[in-house]
């Protein structure tokens, strides 16, 4: 008997947890979403790996005293 969507999701979340990953939900503006998708596609990376690198770069930039973040 085929698995239900809930069973597939449960299995997927379990695999993520076993790898030390978790699923999150974020809301960004349209331009940011398009930019993230384009980077992932152009560089053949997952959205997770693009966001991981982005978070590391943001952490570094925000730690610098004179860095200005676009508002």
Order of alpha helices (4+ residues) and beta strands (2+ residues): alpha-alpha-alpha
